[in-house]
């Protein structure tokens, strides 16, 4: 088989291969996390449970952060003017933590962005801040537009 034939075969397989769809991150709507939606942090929707451990993409807004040393940021469905969990406030149902590596440039607070990462579900306490979360994106990355 010639090199050109191998390349053509590879392209044909990639175009019609069902495994290709598995490699693409699934889209996760922040308004779809819980079932029913008003029962935040207690009952994940079945489609969300099916995405646990997989790479997902979330469309949302990075919330303002009060603590500069926290290793995570909060992604919300709508822009918020202040930290959504500070001052004893409950975390909004349409939000999750994103562990985004520290960057030299400032994060786009209040600006619409996509965040991708591996979805983790279930209660976990952050070792640095002690913050308890029920849903997180690990190894998260920003996709600005």
TIMARMAR-354874 format. One record per residue: residue number from 0; residue in three letters; x, y, z of N, C-alpha, C in turn. Coordinates in steps of 0.1 Angstrom, whole numbers. Example, Ala and Ser with C-alpha at 12.3 -4.5 7.8 and 13.67 -1.06 7.14 Angstrom:
BEGIN
<n: 0 res: ALA n_px: 132 n_py: -57 n_pz: 78 ca_px: 123 ca_py: -45 ca_pz: 78 c_px: 132 c_py: -33 c_pz: 78>
<n: 1 res: SER n_px: 128 n_py: -22 n_pz: 71 ca_px: 137 ca_py: -11 ca_pz: 71 c_px: 129 c_py: 0 c_pz: 79>
END
This chain:
BEGIN
<n: 0 res: UNK n_px: 9 n_py: -12 n_pz: 0 ca_px: 0 ca_py: 0 ca_pz: 0 c_px: 9 c_py: 12 c_pz: 0>
<n: 1 res: UNK n_px: 6 n_py: 22 n_pz: -8 ca_px: 13 ca_py: 34 ca_pz: -9 c_px: 9 c_py: 44 c_pz: 2>
<n: 2 res: UNK n_px: 18 n_py: 53 n_pz: 4 ca_px: 16 ca_py: 63 ca_pz: 14 c_px: 3 c_py: 71 c_pz: 12>
<n: 3 res: UNK n_px: 1 n_py: 75 n_pz: -1 ca_px: -11 ca_py: 82 ca_pz: -4 c_px: -24 c_py: 74 c_pz: -1>
<n: 4 res: UNK n_px: -24 n_py: 61 n_pz: -4 ca_px: -35 ca_py: 52 ca_pz: -1 c_px: -37 c_py: 52 c_pz: 14>
<n: 5 res: UNK n_px: -27 n_py: 51 n_pz: 22 ca_px: -28 ca_py: 51 ca_pz: 37 c_px: -34 c_py: 64 c_pz: 42>
<n: 6 res: UNK n_px: -30 n_py: 75 n_pz: 36 ca_px: -36 ca_py: 88 ca_pz: 40 c_px: -50 c_py: 89 c_pz: 37>
<n: 7 res: UNK n_px: -54 n_py: 84 n_pz: 25 ca_px: -68 ca_py: 84 ca_pz: 21 c_px: -77 c_py: 75 c_pz: 30>
<n: 8 res: UNK n_px: -71 n_py: 64 n_pz: 33 ca_px: -78 ca_py: 55 ca_pz: 42 c_px: -80 c_py: 61 c_pz: 56>
<n: 9 res: UNK n_px: -70 n_py: 67 n_pz: 61 ca_px: -71 ca_py: 74 ca_pz: 74 c_px: -81 c_py: 85 c_pz: 74>
<n: 10 res: UNK n_px: -81 n_py: 93 n_pz: 63 ca_px: -91 ca_py: 104 ca_pz: 62 c_px: -105 c_py: 98 c_pz: 61>
<n: 11 res: UNK n_px: -107 n_py: 87 n_pz: 54 ca_px: -120 ca_py: 81 ca_pz: 52 c_px: -125 c_py: 76 c_pz: 66>
<n: 12 res: UNK n_px: -116 n_py: 69 n_pz: 73 ca_px: -120 ca_py: 64 ca_pz: 86 c_px: -123 c_py: 75 c_pz: 96>
<n: 13 res: UNK n_px: -116 n_py: 85 n_pz: 96 ca_px: -118 ca_py: 96 ca_pz: 105 c_px: -132 c_py: 103 c_pz: 102>
<n: 14 res: UNK n_px: -135 n_py: 104 n_pz: 90 ca_px: -148 ca_py: 110 ca_pz: 86 c_px: -160 c_py: 102 c_pz: 90>
<n: 15 res: UNK n_px: -159 n_py: 89 n_pz: 90 ca_px: -171 ca_py: 81 ca_pz: 93 c_px: -169 c_py: 72 c_pz: 105>
<n: 16 res: UNK n_px: -159 n_py: 74 n_pz: 112 ca_px: -156 ca_py: 65 ca_pz: 124 c_px: -164 c_py: 69 c_pz: 136>
<n: 17 res: UNK n_px: -171 n_py: 60 n_pz: 142 ca_px: -179 ca_py: 64 ca_pz: 154 c_px: -170 c_py: 68 c_pz: 166>
<n: 18 res: UNK n_px: -158 n_py: 63 n_pz: 166 ca_px: -148 ca_py: 66 ca_pz: 177 c_px: -144 c_py: 81 c_pz: 177>
<n: 19 res: UNK n_px: -146 n_py: 87 n_pz: 165 ca_px: -142 ca_py: 101 ca_pz: 164 c_px: -152 c_py: 110 c_pz: 173>
<n: 20 res: UNK n_px: -164 n_py: 106 n_pz: 173 ca_px: -174 ca_py: 113 ca_pz: 182 c_px: -171 c_py: 112 c_pz: 196>
<n: 21 res: UNK n_px: -165 n_py: 100 n_pz: 200 ca_px: -161 ca_py: 99 ca_pz: 214 c_px: -150 c_py: 108 c_pz: 218>
<n: 22 res: UNK n_px: -141 n_py: 111 n_pz: 209 ca_px: -130 ca_py: 120 ca_pz: 212 c_px: -134 c_py: 134 c_pz: 214>
<n: 23 res: UNK n_px: -145 n_py: 138 n_pz: 208 ca_px: -150 ca_py: 152 ca_pz: 209 c_px: -156 c_py: 155 c_pz: 223>
<n: 24 res: UNK n_px: -153 n_py: 166 n_pz: 229 ca_px: -159 ca_py: 169 ca_pz: 242 c_px: -174 c_py: 171 c_pz: 240>
<n: 25 res: UNK n_px: -182 n_py: 166 n_pz: 250 ca_px: -196 ca_py: 167 ca_pz: 250 c_px: -199 c_py: 181 c_pz: 255>
<n: 26 res: UNK n_px: -210 n_py: 187 n_pz: 250 ca_px: -215 ca_py: 200 ca_pz: 255 c_px: -223 c_py: 198 c_pz: 267>
<n: 27 res: UNK n_px: -221 n_py: 206 n_pz: 277 ca_px: -228 ca_py: 205 ca_pz: 290 c_px: -234 c_py: 219 c_pz: 293>
<n: 28 res: UNK n_px: -247 n_py: 220 n_pz: 294 ca_px: -254 ca_py: 232 ca_pz: 297 c_px: -255 c_py: 233 c_pz: 312>
<n: 29 res: UNK n_px: -251 n_py: 245 n_pz: 318 ca_px: -251 ca_py: 247 ca_pz: 332 c_px: -265 c_py: 246 c_pz: 338>
<n: 30 res: UNK n_px: -275 n_py: 249 n_pz: 329 ca_px: -289 ca_py: 248 ca_pz: 334 c_px: -294 c_py: 233 c_pz: 334>
<n: 31 res: UNK n_px: -285 n_py: 224 n_pz: 329 ca_px: -289 ca_py: 210 ca_pz: 329 c_px: -283 c_py: 201 c_pz: 339>
<n: 32 res: UNK n_px: -276 n_py: 207 n_pz: 349 ca_px: -268 ca_py: 199 ca_pz: 359 c_px: -277 c_py: 191 c_pz: 368>
<n: 33 res: UNK n_px: -288 n_py: 197 n_pz: 373 ca_px: -296 ca_py: 190 ca_pz: 383 c_px: -310 c_py: 187 c_pz: 378>
<n: 34 res: UNK n_px: -316 n_py: 176 n_pz: 384 ca_px: -329 ca_py: 173 ca_pz: 381 c_px: -337 c_py: 171 c_pz: 394>
<n: 35 res: UNK n_px: -347 n_py: 179 n_pz: 397 ca_px: -351 ca_py: 191 ca_pz: 389 c_px: -341 c_py: 202 c_pz: 391>
<n: 36 res: UNK n_px: -342 n_py: 212 n_pz: 382 ca_px: -332 ca_py: 223 ca_pz: 382 c_px: -331 c_py: 231 c_pz: 396>
<n: 37 res: UNK n_px: -342 n_py: 231 n_pz: 403 ca_px: -341 ca_py: 239 ca_pz: 416 c_px: -335 c_py: 231 c_pz: 427>
<n: 38 res: UNK n_px: -332 n_py: 219 n_pz: 425 ca_px: -326 ca_py: 210 ca_pz: 436 c_px: -311 c_py: 210 c_pz: 434>
<n: 39 res: UNK n_px: -305 n_py: 221 n_pz: 435 ca_px: -290 ca_py: 222 ca_pz: 433 c_px: -283 c_py: 213 c_pz: 443>
<n: 40 res: UNK n_px: -273 n_py: 207 n_pz: 438 ca_px: -263 ca_py: 200 ca_pz: 446 c_px: -268 c_py: 187 c_pz: 452>
<n: 41 res: UNK n_px: -280 n_py: 182 n_pz: 448 ca_px: -284 ca_py: 170 ca_pz: 455 c_px: -287 c_py: 159 c_pz: 445>
<n: 42 res: UNK n_px: -291 n_py: 162 n_pz: 433 ca_px: -295 ca_py: 152 ca_pz: 423 c_px: -291 c_py: 156 c_pz: 409>
<n: 43 res: UNK n_px: -280 n_py: 150 n_pz: 404 ca_px: -276 ca_py: 153 ca_pz: 391 c_px: -285 c_py: 146 c_pz: 381>
<n: 44 res: UNK n_px: -288 n_py: 154 n_pz: 370 ca_px: -296 ca_py: 148 ca_pz: 359 c_px: -289 c_py: 136 c_pz: 353>
<n: 45 res: UNK n_px: -297 n_py: 127 n_pz: 348 ca_px: -291 ca_py: 114 ca_pz: 342 c_px: -281 c_py: 117 c_pz: 331>
<n: 46 res: UNK n_px: -284 n_py: 126 n_pz: 321 ca_px: -274 ca_py: 129 ca_pz: 311 c_px: -261 c_py: 134 c_pz: 316>
<n: 47 res: UNK n_px: -262 n_py: 142 n_pz: 327 ca_px: -250 ca_py: 147 ca_pz: 333 c_px: -242 c_py: 136 c_pz: 340>
<n: 48 res: UNK n_px: -249 n_py: 127 n_pz: 347 ca_px: -242 ca_py: 116 ca_pz: 353 c_px: -235 c_py: 107 c_pz: 343>
<n: 49 res: UNK n_px: -241 n_py: 106 n_pz: 331 ca_px: -234 ca_py: 98 ca_pz: 320 c_px: -221 c_py: 105 c_pz: 315>
<n: 50 res: UNK n_px: -220 n_py: 118 n_pz: 317 ca_px: -208 ca_py: 125 ca_pz: 313 c_px: -197 c_py: 125 c_pz: 324>
<n: 51 res: UNK n_px: -199 n_py: 120 n_pz: 335 ca_px: -189 ca_py: 120 ca_pz: 346 c_px: -176 c_py: 113 c_pz: 341>
<n: 52 res: UNK n_px: -165 n_py: 120 n_pz: 344 ca_px: -152 ca_py: 114 ca_pz: 340 c_px: -148 c_py: 117 c_pz: 325>
<n: 53 res: UNK n_px: -157 n_py: 123 n_pz: 318 ca_px: -155 ca_py: 126 ca_pz: 304 c_px: -151 c_py: 141 c_pz: 302>
<n: 54 res: UNK n_px: -145 n_py: 144 n_pz: 291 ca_px: -142 ca_py: 158 ca_pz: 287 c_px: -155 c_py: 164 c_pz: 282>
<n: 55 res: UNK n_px: -158 n_py: 176 n_pz: 288 ca_px: -170 ca_py: 184 ca_pz: 284 c_px: -166 c_py: 198 c_pz: 281>
<n: 56 res: UNK n_px: -175 n_py: 205 n_pz: 274 ca_px: -173 ca_py: 219 ca_pz: 272 c_px: -185 c_py: 226 c_pz: 277>
<n: 57 res: UNK n_px: -183 n_py: 237 n_pz: 285 ca_px: -193 ca_py: 245 ca_pz: 291 c_px: -193 c_py: 259 c_pz: 286>
<n: 58 res: UNK n_px: -204 n_py: 264 n_pz: 282 ca_px: -206 ca_py: 278 ca_pz: 278 c_px: -210 c_py: 286 c_pz: 290>
<n: 59 res: UNK n_px: -202 n_py: 296 n_pz: 294 ca_px: -206 ca_py: 304 ca_pz: 305 c_px: -197 c_py: 316 c_pz: 308>
<n: 60 res: UNK n_px: -197 n_py: 320 n_pz: 320 ca_px: -190 ca_py: 333 ca_pz: 324 c_px: -181 c_py: 330 c_pz: 336>
<n: 61 res: UNK n_px: -169 n_py: 334 n_pz: 336 ca_px: -161 ca_py: 333 ca_pz: 348 c_px: -165 c_py: 343 c_pz: 358>
<n: 62 res: UNK n_px: -168 n_py: 339 n_pz: 370 ca_px: -172 ca_py: 348 ca_pz: 380 c_px: -161 c_py: 355 c_pz: 387>
<n: 63 res: UNK n_px: -163 n_py: 367 n_pz: 392 ca_px: -152 ca_py: 374 ca_pz: 400 c_px: -148 c_py: 365 c_pz: 411>
<n: 64 res: UNK n_px: -135 n_py: 366 n_pz: 414 ca_px: -129 ca_py: 358 ca_pz: 425 c_px: -124 c_py: 367 c_pz: 436>
<n: 65 res: UNK n_px: -128 n_py: 364 n_pz: 449 ca_px: -124 ca_py: 372 ca_pz: 460 c_px: -110 c_py: 368 c_pz: 464>
<n: 66 res: UNK n_px: -107 n_py: 355 n_pz: 465 ca_px: -94 ca_py: 350 ca_pz: 469 c_px: -85 c_py: 347 c_pz: 458>
<n: 67 res: UNK n_px: -73 n_py: 354 n_pz: 458 ca_px: -63 ca_py: 353 ca_pz: 448 c_px: -56 c_py: 340 c_pz: 448>
<n: 68 res: UNK n_px: -56 n_py: 333 n_pz: 460 ca_px: -49 ca_py: 320 ca_pz: 461 c_px: -57 c_py: 308 c_pz: 458>
<n: 69 res: UNK n_px: -69 n_py: 309 n_pz: 455 ca_px: -78 ca_py: 297 ca_pz: 452 c_px: -73 c_py: 291 c_pz: 439>
<n: 70 res: UNK n_px: -72 n_py: 278 n_pz: 439 ca_px: -68 ca_py: 271 ca_pz: 426 c_px: -79 c_py: 269 c_pz: 416>
<n: 71 res: UNK n_px: -91 n_py: 274 n_pz: 419 ca_px: -102 ca_py: 272 ca_pz: 410 c_px: -109 c_py: 285 c_pz: 407>
<n: 72 res: UNK n_px: -118 n_py: 285 n_pz: 397 ca_px: -126 ca_py: 296 ca_pz: 394 c_px: -140 c_py: 291 c_pz: 393>
<n: 73 res: UNK n_px: -150 n_py: 299 n_pz: 393 ca_px: -164 ca_py: 295 ca_pz: 392 c_px: -169 c_py: 299 c_pz: 378>
<n: 74 res: UNK n_px: -176 n_py: 290 n_pz: 371 ca_px: -182 ca_py: 293 ca_pz: 358 c_px: -197 c_py: 293 c_pz: 361>
<n: 75 res: UNK n_px: -203 n_py: 304 n_pz: 357 ca_px: -218 ca_py: 305 ca_pz: 359 c_px: -225 c_py: 306 c_pz: 345>
<n: 76 res: UNK n_px: -238 n_py: 304 n_pz: 345 ca_px: -246 ca_py: 304 ca_pz: 333 c_px: -248 c_py: 319 c_pz: 329>
<n: 77 res: UNK n_px: -248 n_py: 328 n_pz: 338 ca_px: -250 ca_py: 342 ca_pz: 335 c_px: -239 c_py: 351 c_pz: 342>
<n: 78 res: UNK n_px: -236 n_py: 362 n_pz: 337 ca_px: -226 ca_py: 370 ca_pz: 343 c_px: -231 c_py: 374 c_pz: 357>
<n: 79 res: UNK n_px: -222 n_py: 375 n_pz: 367 ca_px: -225 ca_py: 379 ca_pz: 380 c_px: -216 c_py: 390 c_pz: 384>
<n: 80 res: UNK n_px: -221 n_py: 399 n_pz: 393 ca_px: -213 ca_py: 411 ca_pz: 396 c_px: -203 c_py: 408 c_pz: 407>
<n: 81 res: UNK n_px: -206 n_py: 398 n_pz: 416 ca_px: -197 ca_py: 395 ca_pz: 427 c_px: -195 c_py: 380 c_pz: 428>
<n: 82 res: UNK n_px: -186 n_py: 376 n_pz: 437 ca_px: -183 ca_py: 362 ca_pz: 440 c_px: -197 c_py: 355 c_pz: 444>
<n: 83 res: UNK n_px: -200 n_py: 345 n_pz: 436 ca_px: -213 ca_py: 338 ca_pz: 439 c_px: -215 c_py: 330 c_pz: 451>
<n: 84 res: UNK n_px: -204 n_py: 327 n_pz: 458 ca_px: -205 ca_py: 319 ca_pz: 470 c_px: -199 c_py: 326 c_pz: 483>
<n: 85 res: UNK n_px: -195 n_py: 339 n_pz: 481 ca_px: -189 ca_py: 346 ca_pz: 492 c_px: -200 c_py: 351 c_pz: 502>
<n: 86 res: UNK n_px: -196 n_py: 354 n_pz: 514 ca_px: -205 ca_py: 360 ca_pz: 523 c_px: -216 c_py: 350 c_pz: 528>
<n: 87 res: UNK n_px: -213 n_py: 337 n_pz: 527 ca_px: -223 ca_py: 328 ca_pz: 532 c_px: -234 c_py: 324 c_pz: 522>
<n: 88 res: UNK n_px: -233 n_py: 330 n_pz: 510 ca_px: -243 ca_py: 327 ca_pz: 499 c_px: -241 c_py: 313 c_pz: 494>
<n: 89 res: UNK n_px: -252 n_py: 307 n_pz: 491 ca_px: -251 ca_py: 294 ca_pz: 485 c_px: -247 c_py: 295 c_pz: 470>
<n: 90 res: UNK n_px: -240 n_py: 285 n_pz: 466 ca_px: -235 ca_py: 285 ca_pz: 452 c_px: -248 c_py: 284 c_pz: 443>
<n: 91 res: UNK n_px: -248 n_py: 292 n_pz: 432 ca_px: -260 ca_py: 290 ca_pz: 423 c_px: -261 c_py: 276 c_pz: 417>
<n: 92 res: UNK n_px: -273 n_py: 272 n_pz: 414 ca_px: -275 ca_py: 259 ca_pz: 408 c_px: -268 c_py: 258 c_pz: 394>
<n: 93 res: UNK n_px: -268 n_py: 269 n_pz: 387 ca_px: -262 ca_py: 269 ca_pz: 373 c_px: -248 c_py: 274 c_pz: 373>
<n: 94 res: UNK n_px: -240 n_py: 267 n_pz: 382 ca_px: -225 ca_py: 271 ca_pz: 383 c_px: -217 c_py: 258 c_pz: 387>
<n: 95 res: UNK n_px: -205 n_py: 258 n_pz: 383 ca_px: -196 ca_py: 248 ca_pz: 388 c_px: -181 c_py: 253 c_pz: 389>
<n: 96 res: UNK n_px: -173 n_py: 246 n_pz: 396 ca_px: -159 ca_py: 250 ca_pz: 397 c_px: -151 c_py: 245 c_pz: 385>
<n: 97 res: UNK n_px: -141 n_py: 253 n_pz: 382 ca_px: -132 ca_py: 249 ca_pz: 371 c_px: -118 c_py: 251 c_pz: 376>
<n: 98 res: UNK n_px: -110 n_py: 241 n_pz: 376 ca_px: -96 ca_py: 241 ca_pz: 380 c_px: -88 c_py: 245 c_pz: 368>
<n: 99 res: UNK n_px: -86 n_py: 258 n_pz: 366 ca_px: -79 ca_py: 264 ca_pz: 354 c_px: -65 c_py: 267 c_pz: 359>
<n: 100 res: UNK n_px: -55 n_py: 262 n_pz: 352 ca_px: -41 ca_py: 265 ca_pz: 357 c_px: -39 c_py: 280 c_pz: 357>
<n: 101 res: UNK n_px: -31 n_py: 285 n_pz: 367 ca_px: -28 ca_py: 299 ca_pz: 367 c_px: -21 c_py: 304 c_pz: 355>
<n: 102 res: UNK n_px: -25 n_py: 316 n_pz: 350 ca_px: -20 ca_py: 321 ca_pz: 338 c_px: -14 c_py: 335 c_pz: 341>
<n: 103 res: UNK n_px: -6 n_py: 340 n_pz: 333 ca_px: 0 ca_py: 353 ca_pz: 335 c_px: -11 c_py: 364 c_pz: 331>
<n: 104 res: UNK n_px: -19 n_py: 361 n_pz: 321 ca_px: -29 ca_py: 371 ca_pz: 318 c_px: -42 c_py: 369 c_pz: 326>
<n: 105 res: UNK n_px: -49 n_py: 380 n_pz: 328 ca_px: -61 ca_py: 379 ca_pz: 336 c_px: -72 c_py: 371 c_pz: 329>
<n: 106 res: UNK n_px: -80 n_py: 364 n_pz: 338 ca_px: -91 ca_py: 357 ca_pz: 332 c_px: -102 c_py: 366 c_pz: 328>
<n: 107 res: UNK n_px: -110 n_py: 362 n_pz: 318 ca_px: -121 ca_py: 371 ca_pz: 313 c_px: -133 c_py: 372 c_pz: 322>
<n: 108 res: UNK n_px: -132 n_py: 378 n_pz: 333 ca_px: -143 ca_py: 379 ca_pz: 343 c_px: -154 c_py: 387 c_pz: 336>
<n: 109 res: UNK n_px: -166 n_py: 381 n_pz: 337 ca_px: -178 ca_py: 387 ca_pz: 331 c_px: -180 c_py: 386 c_pz: 316>
<n: 110 res: UNK n_px: -170 n_py: 380 n_pz: 310 ca_px: -171 ca_py: 378 ca_pz: 295 c_px: -174 c_py: 364 c_pz: 292>
<n: 111 res: UNK n_px: -183 n_py: 362 n_pz: 282 ca_px: -187 ca_py: 349 ca_pz: 278 c_px: -175 c_py: 341 c_pz: 272>
<n: 112 res: UNK n_px: -174 n_py: 329 n_pz: 277 ca_px: -163 ca_py: 320 ca_pz: 273 c_px: -167 c_py: 306 c_pz: 273>
<n: 113 res: UNK n_px: -160 n_py: 297 n_pz: 267 ca_px: -161 ca_py: 283 ca_pz: 267 c_px: -150 c_py: 278 c_pz: 277>
<n: 114 res: UNK n_px: -154 n_py: 268 n_pz: 285 ca_px: -144 ca_py: 262 ca_pz: 294 c_px: -145 c_py: 247 c_pz: 291>
<n: 115 res: UNK n_px: -134 n_py: 241 n_pz: 289 ca_px: -134 ca_py: 226 ca_pz: 287 c_px: -126 c_py: 220 c_pz: 298>
<n: 116 res: UNK n_px: -130 n_py: 208 n_pz: 302 ca_px: -123 ca_py: 200 ca_pz: 312 c_px: -130 c_py: 187 c_pz: 315>
<n: 117 res: UNK n_px: -124 n_py: 179 n_pz: 324 ca_px: -129 ca_py: 166 ca_pz: 327 c_px: -139 c_py: 168 c_pz: 338>
<n: 118 res: UNK n_px: -151 n_py: 163 n_pz: 336 ca_px: -162 ca_py: 165 ca_pz: 346 c_px: -161 c_py: 156 c_pz: 357>
<n: 119 res: UNK n_px: -161 n_py: 161 n_pz: 370 ca_px: -162 ca_py: 153 ca_pz: 382 c_px: -174 c_py: 156 c_pz: 389>
<n: 120 res: UNK n_px: -181 n_py: 146 n_pz: 394 ca_px: -194 ca_py: 148 ca_pz: 401 c_px: -192 c_py: 142 c_pz: 415>
<n: 121 res: UNK n_px: -199 n_py: 148 n_pz: 425 ca_px: -199 ca_py: 143 ca_pz: 438 c_px: -192 c_py: 153 c_pz: 448>
<n: 122 res: UNK n_px: -195 n_py: 152 n_pz: 460 ca_px: -190 ca_py: 161 ca_pz: 470 c_px: -175 c_py: 160 c_pz: 471>
<n: 123 res: UNK n_px: -168 n_py: 171 n_pz: 471 ca_px: -153 ca_py: 171 ca_pz: 473 c_px: -149 c_py: 184 c_pz: 479>
<n: 124 res: UNK n_px: -140 n_py: 184 n_pz: 488 ca_px: -135 ca_py: 196 ca_pz: 495 c_px: -122 c_py: 200 c_pz: 489>
<n: 125 res: UNK n_px: -120 n_py: 213 n_pz: 485 ca_px: -107 ca_py: 217 ca_pz: 480 c_px: -97 c_py: 218 c_pz: 491>
<n: 126 res: UNK n_px: -85 n_py: 212 n_pz: 489 ca_px: -75 ca_py: 211 ca_pz: 499 c_px: -70 c_py: 225 c_pz: 503>
<n: 127 res: UNK n_px: -69 n_py: 234 n_pz: 494 ca_px: -63 ca_py: 247 ca_pz: 496 c_px: -73 c_py: 256 c_pz: 504>
<n: 128 res: UNK n_px: -86 n_py: 257 n_pz: 500 ca_px: -95 ca_py: 266 ca_pz: 505 c_px: -105 c_py: 260 c_pz: 515>
<n: 129 res: UNK n_px: -107 n_py: 247 n_pz: 514 ca_px: -118 ca_py: 240 ca_pz: 522 c_px: -131 c_py: 242 c_pz: 516>
<n: 130 res: UNK n_px: -132 n_py: 248 n_pz: 504 ca_px: -145 ca_py: 250 ca_pz: 497 c_px: -151 c_py: 236 c_pz: 493>
<n: 131 res: UNK n_px: -163 n_py: 234 n_pz: 496 ca_px: -170 ca_py: 221 ca_pz: 492 c_px: -178 c_py: 223 c_pz: 479>
<n: 132 res: UNK n_px: -175 n_py: 215 n_pz: 469 ca_px: -182 ca_py: 215 ca_pz: 457 c_px: -188 c_py: 202 c_pz: 454>
<n: 133 res: UNK n_px: -198 n_py: 202 n_pz: 445 ca_px: -205 ca_py: 189 ca_pz: 441 c_px: -202 c_py: 186 c_pz: 426>
<n: 134 res: UNK n_px: -198 n_py: 196 n_pz: 418 ca_px: -194 ca_py: 194 ca_pz: 404 c_px: -182 c_py: 203 c_pz: 401>
<n: 135 res: UNK n_px: -173 n_py: 197 n_pz: 393 ca_px: -160 ca_py: 204 ca_pz: 390 c_px: -156 c_py: 200 c_pz: 376>
<n: 136 res: UNK n_px: -148 n_py: 209 n_pz: 370 ca_px: -140 ca_py: 206 ca_pz: 358 c_px: -126 c_py: 206 c_pz: 362>
<n: 137 res: UNK n_px: -119 n_py: 194 n_pz: 360 ca_px: -105 ca_py: 193 ca_pz: 363 c_px: -97 c_py: 195 c_pz: 350>
<n: 138 res: UNK n_px: -85 n_py: 200 n_pz: 351 ca_px: -76 ca_py: 202 ca_pz: 340 c_px: -83 c_py: 211 c_pz: 330>
<n: 139 res: UNK n_px: -90 n_py: 221 n_pz: 335 ca_px: -98 ca_py: 230 ca_pz: 326 c_px: -90 c_py: 239 c_pz: 318>
<n: 140 res: UNK n_px: -95 n_py: 243 n_pz: 307 ca_px: -89 ca_py: 253 ca_pz: 298 c_px: -100 c_py: 263 c_pz: 293>
<n: 141 res: UNK n_px: -96 n_py: 275 n_pz: 291 ca_px: -105 ca_py: 285 ca_pz: 285 c_px: -104 c_py: 285 c_pz: 270>
<n: 142 res: UNK n_px: -115 n_py: 287 n_pz: 264 ca_px: -116 ca_py: 288 ca_pz: 249 c_px: -123 c_py: 302 c_pz: 247>
<n: 143 res: UNK n_px: -115 n_py: 312 n_pz: 245 ca_px: -121 ca_py: 326 ca_pz: 244 c_px: -127 c_py: 328 c_pz: 229>
<n: 144 res: UNK n_px: -137 n_py: 336 n_pz: 228 ca_px: -142 ca_py: 339 ca_pz: 215 c_px: -147 c_py: 353 c_pz: 215>
END
